[in-house]
Amino acid sequence: MSELDPLSVLRNYYLKHGGFSNVVYEGSEVILDGIRLSESAPTAFKRGLNTAEDYFYTVKDVIFFIDNFSLNIGQYLQKVVLNKVKAVIQQDKDQFKKYMDGMSPLIHSLLI
């Protein structure tokens, strides 16, 4: 397991490779350029700015969101249920995608 922040690892990998299609999975771990992360590891991205929920998107949630960003909301939510991940909520989507794309250095719910 890496001591690096999982969200930084994910962002750097995404910017370098343009996606997560070449990610290697071993059991419940994701291997990104030799760095192992648990799929269930929380990232520094808190779900929703004004929600009472204290949930941080996991590595699995982030990869799933990026891999399925182009889907319409109905298709995305169907796949969320089938794949048993937590959906990135609507208020987080655009800002989070801009952050992952390197277009924004920070996002409102980033806690690093």
C-alpha positions as CSV (number, residue, x, y, z in Angstrom):
1,M,0.0,0.0,0.0
2,S,1.3,3.4,-0.9
3,E,1.7,6.2,1.6
4,L,0.8,8.7,-1.1
5,D,-2.5,10.4,-1.3
6,P,-4.7,8.2,-3.4
7,L,-6.4,11.1,-5.2
8,S,-3.0,12.6,-6.3
9,V,-1.9,9.1,-7.5
10,L,-5.2,8.8,-9.5
11,R,-4.9,12.3,-11.0
12,N,-1.3,11.9,-12.0
13,Y,-2.0,8.5,-13.6
14,Y,-5.1,9.9,-15.4
15,L,-3.2,12.9,-16.7
16,K,-0.3,10.7,-17.9
17,H,-2.3,8.0,-19.5
18,G,-5.6,9.8,-20.5
19,G,-7.7,7.3,-18.6
20,F,-7.8,4.1,-16.5
21,S,-8.2,1.5,-19.3
22,N,-4.7,0.1,-18.6
23,V,-5.1,-0.2,-14.9
24,V,-4.0,-3.6,-13.4
25,Y,-6.3,-5.1,-10.7
26,E,-5.1,-7.7,-8.2
27,G,-7.9,-8.8,-5.9
28,S,-9.2,-5.6,-4.3
29,E,-6.1,-3.6,-5.2
30,V,-5.5,-1.3,-8.1
31,I,-1.9,-1.0,-9.5
32,L,-1.1,2.4,-11.2
33,D,2.4,2.6,-12.5
34,G,3.6,0.3,-9.8
35,I,1.7,2.0,-7.0
36,R,-0.7,-0.2,-5.2
37,L,-4.0,1.2,-3.8
38,S,-6.9,-0.5,-2.2
39,E,-10.1,0.0,-4.2
40,S,-11.8,0.9,-0.9
41,A,-9.2,3.5,0.1
42,P,-10.8,6.9,0.7
43,T,-9.5,9.8,-1.4
44,A,-9.3,13.4,-0.3
45,F,-12.5,14.3,-2.2
46,K,-15.4,14.7,0.2
47,R,-18.9,14.0,-1.3
48,G,-20.9,17.2,-1.6
49,L,-19.9,20.6,-0.1
50,N,-23.2,21.1,1.8
51,T,-24.1,17.6,2.7
52,A,-24.3,16.3,6.2
53,E,-22.8,13.0,4.9
54,D,-19.2,12.5,5.9
55,Y,-18.2,10.3,2.9
56,F,-15.0,10.5,0.9
57,Y,-15.1,9.0,-2.6
58,T,-13.0,5.9,-2.8
59,V,-10.4,4.9,-5.4
60,K,-13.0,2.6,-7.0
61,D,-15.6,5.4,-7.1
62,V,-13.2,7.8,-8.8
63,I,-12.0,5.3,-11.4
64,F,-15.6,4.3,-12.1
65,F,-16.7,7.9,-12.4
66,I,-14.0,8.9,-14.9
67,D,-14.5,5.7,-16.9
68,N,-18.2,6.4,-17.2
69,F,-18.2,10.2,-17.4
70,S,-19.6,10.4,-20.9
71,L,-22.8,8.4,-20.0
72,N,-26.0,10.3,-19.5
73,I,-27.2,10.4,-15.9
74,G,-29.7,7.5,-16.2
75,Q,-27.1,5.2,-17.7
76,Y,-24.5,6.2,-15.2
77,L,-26.8,5.6,-12.2
78,Q,-27.8,2.2,-13.6
79,K,-24.1,1.2,-13.9
80,V,-23.5,2.6,-10.3
81,V,-26.1,0.1,-9.0
82,L,-24.8,-2.8,-11.0
83,N,-21.2,-2.1,-10.0
84,K,-21.9,-1.4,-6.4
85,V,-20.1,1.9,-6.2
86,K,-21.0,5.3,-4.8
87,A,-22.1,7.7,-7.4
88,V,-20.3,11.1,-7.8
89,I,-23.2,13.4,-7.1
90,Q,-24.3,16.0,-9.7
91,Q,-23.0,19.0,-7.8
92,D,-19.5,17.4,-7.7
93,K,-19.3,16.2,-11.3
94,D,-18.1,19.1,-13.4
95,Q,-15.7,20.5,-10.8
96,F,-14.3,17.1,-10.1
97,K,-13.8,16.3,-13.8
98,K,-12.0,19.6,-14.3
99,Y,-9.7,18.8,-11.4
100,M,-8.9,15.4,-12.8
101,D,-8.3,16.9,-16.3
102,G,-5.7,19.3,-14.8
103,M,-7.9,22.3,-15.6
104,S,-8.4,23.3,-11.9
105,P,-5.9,23.0,-9.1
106,L,-8.5,22.7,-6.4
107,I,-12.1,21.6,-5.9
108,H,-14.5,22.8,-3.2
109,S,-14.6,19.4,-1.5
110,L,-10.9,18.6,-1.7
111,L,-9.4,18.0,1.7
112,I,-5.6,17.6,1.2
